[in-house]
Amino acid sequence: MAGKLGGARGKGMSPNSEPNVIPFIDIMLVMLIIFMVAAPKPTVDIKVDLPPPGPVVYSPPGEDKATVVTVLEVAGVPIIRIGEEVVNKDQFESALMRIAAANNPTMRTDLGKLFTDAKIFVDGDKEASYFSVVDVINEIDTVGFKKVSLLVKEEGA
């Protein structure tokens, strides 16, 4: 039992009624370390290639334009639209290739250039789930396109 020196009258030791919190803090720190080590790792990774720092390089508008893939969700069912065309998951790869080639006439003959230079924008609806949007991004990556961007809209726009 702990005690205090100098009681009410300054004589001897009196009992200490304050709890000893040091063991409690030690246990909490050990538990924190255990939970940090045992926490699950994120299951979905998206590789992001940021542009190098420096001035913005202006490219004049040409014949080529970006392909917009919109992910909507109605009653929990994801709907994928490429440009103005609604496509099924089974038709996604062929429709994306066809529409991207149509949007990029200068790259139609060279598939390698189409895959590396064609711009694909993914527009996720506010109601669309994160899983649906990431699934579409993974499908685009599986097809082979390298320049995939997310469209961001301001609130109220």
Disulfide bonds with the S-S distance in Angstrom:
none
